[in-house]
Amino acid sequence: MFLKNEKGTALALSLGVVLVLFVLGGVFIIRSTGEKNMADRERLSTQVFYIADGGSQAGLNQLNTIINTNLLNTVNTTNPQVVGNDAAQFVASNDSLGFLIKYAKNAGVAQFVLNGTQAKYTGSTTALGNGNYRFDVFVSAKGNPVALTIDQWDFPYYYRVESTGTSSGAARKVVLSGDFTVRVQRDNFAKFALFTDHHTTTSGGIIWFNNNTHFYGPVHTNELFSFAKNPGANFEGIVTQQNSLARFYNNNNPFQANADTNPPNDVPVFNAGYTRSASAITLASSVQQQDMIDQARGGDTTSGNGIFVANSGGNLTGGIYVDGNSTISMSLDGSNNAVYSIVQGSTTKNITVNRATSQTTVQTVGGSTVTYGGIPDGADDVGTIVYVNGSITSLGGTVQPDTELTITNQNDVIITNHLRYADYTPASGTPGTVGYVPPNAEGATNLFGLVSWGGNIRVGTTAPNNIDIHGAVMARNGVFTVDNYSTGSPRGNINLLGGLITGYYGGVGTFDSSTGQTSHGYGRNLHYDSRMAAGKAPPYFPSMTTFIAFTNDITDKIAWQEGGF
């Protein structure tokens, strides 16, 4: 009887242990299931957050496309007189949203609709990962639009991107906000790495692009281009021409064809495309030349040869005006101030511009020294301008880091030394080879333009080998050329950081028809200044008939938050 009771007790204990284990197992399973469900919810929430965040970035990219592609294209292809009149009217009525809604179009379809005091773009639902997002973009006026100068306006805006991400019934929201300013202005010739009205010499001679030709930026002619050698010229930017045919050297048996290349003899490299039958672009007019004269003279009417810095009451009223042939050398003093040493006839003046104190000191060698209030930024204070009514027989030097400068004249300009920015990043490697990195001036504030209205811009015989020329260079009715380019030993490359805009194309060197190597003069190594693509141009530089619209600051100072709508 005792044994039977002992067996019963053991059985009861076993059942108790099993029951406890069962309960504990159930608790463990329930807890594990709960933790798994919580982890699943957290993982889903995180996934949905990243989907929403991805949608906000897509919305920001869409806003950038609307402004810097759709609006730009609409403005650029609209009759210039209409754009100018509209911009002026929207500024006068303080209607920034009206301008945005009218001109932010894609294939003629407005991208924004007026929504109370905002303009709204509605995005579509887009799949991303295991879910989808949808964003809306709201734009409102940030103060009133402003007329800056003739044919230049600023339209400031706030923006807000609201994005919702969803997946498996879960949803999260993200908001990006910031501000930007759309600048509307006439398009500018400074945007070209190369522009020619006639792509020949002034006598009609053919200019061949060969394997010593390297262009890094937009290239255009109102005629046709001529190509030689394989491998041939290298173009990193888009190439356009008005003529429907290209000319090929073809082993000294030239012919024309509606083609990009003539393999195996002539094979230029077009990394961004080659468009023929493009529209002609009209070069600058005498009206713009007179404006440059007026900006430099600043109301001064003194006649006769000399070097004049327009002033009134001890303050400058214009730029620097030189009557008669002269030489100009640019340098920096010990305080990093710009110094313009100008010689005209028997007169030499050293003009020092102190931007920190907004003062200009004019020292006449052998004479007096006078300090004026202000800097020689022209009558409209756009940037430093020097106009020479004659030839510039020697030009070279350094452009101050914070100076935007244009030197312009009536006749020939002879470059006798490097023309360099004080602030730029030099090139590395060998032009035309793998690994070559061209020079650039990104982030720099110095900018230079050189314009000859009636003469040629020439690299003189005393200029250094491998000469550096930084700036946008225009010979409106002439050529950019090298003196005696078909004689003597090879002189390396002309390394241009900027662009060439000319009426005709001048020779800079000759090449061996069998090797393509330079025989005399210089090779061409032209690099587009990418700042020009963002609308930058030297002060008072000749503009085109069309307008552009752009912004550089959509992604600057972004504010981020979750939720909020």
Secondary structure, DSSP 4 states (H G I P E B T S, - for coil): -HHHHHHHHHHHHHHHHHHHHHHHHHHHHHHHHHHHHHHHHHHHHHHHHHHHHHHHHHHHHHHHHIIIIIIHHHHHHS-HHHHHHHHHHHHHTT-HHHHHHHH-EETTEES-EEETTEEEEEPPPEEETTEEEEEEEEEEE-S--EEEETTEEEEEEEEEEEEEEEETTEEEEEEEEEEEEEEEEEEEGGG-SEEESSSB-TT--B--B-TTEEEES-EEESS--EE-SSS--EESS-EEESSS-EEE-TTT--EEESSS-BTTTB--EESS-EE-SPPP-PPP-HHHHHHHHHHHHTT----SSEEEEEEETTEEEEEEEEESSEEEEEEE-TTS-EEEEEEETTEEEEEEEETTTTEEEEEETTS-EEEEES---TTTTSSEEEEEES-EEEEEEEE-TT-EEEEEESS-EEEEEEEEESS-B--BS-TTSTT-B--B-TT---EEEEEESSS-EEE-TTSPSS-EEEEEEEESSS-EEETTTTSSSEEEEEEEEEEEEESS----EEE-TTT--EEEEEEEEEE--GGGGGT---TT--EEEEEEEE-S-TTSS-EEEE---
